[in-house]
Amino acid sequence: MKKVLLGLCAAVVVLLVVCVVNTFRKSSMQLRDVPAATVSVDAGDVAAHLSGALQIKTVSTQEGSAIDRNEFLRFHEYLARTYPKAHRVLQRERVNDLSLLYTWKGSDPSLKPMLLMAHMDVVPADPSSLERWTHPPFSGAIADGFVWGRGSLDIKCCLIAIMDAVEYLAATGFTPRRTI
């Protein structure tokens, strides 16, 4: 038993030595000295875009038949109407009828593509919890410095942020080097 414990201790010591040596031997892969562009964003417009997205009840459930297909299609139309410049530069594909995949072709096909992800579906609001909501779950209320509703944090917010960024970049004539 003593030999087993000594062997384990020796293995832990060797592992710690390897970790410490590699910590000092390898350099950080964090990007450095990358200047960030200053962009003027109308926070009211972005909040209104998120509010509009939250008002569309893209609820998904475990029972696929309970999904309101029309709400998802309404959301697709909302994105196209709200982000016309983005939709001119992006290739849009419907996946499994209700999901969307956008591709923004880069100018350098030799570069590996990158992926930005978000989802448009939200979980149902439990009817027994509605009285505890500060604002109704699908109101998209803009109040107290926040946009309230299902998807405001998980994760329509990221989808709207991505689409607002693409809309801005498309308006400036930007083309990415790598495909997104």
Salt bridges, closest charged atoms under 4 A:
GLU71 OE1 - ARG74 NH1 2.98
ASP97 OD2 - ARG69 NH2 2.74
ASP97 OD1 - ARG94 NH2 2.49
ASP108 OD2 - ARG177 NH2 3.55
ASP121 OD1 - HIS119 ND1 2.92
ASP154 OD1 - HIS119 NE2 3.21
ASP164 OD1 - HIS49 ND1 2.90
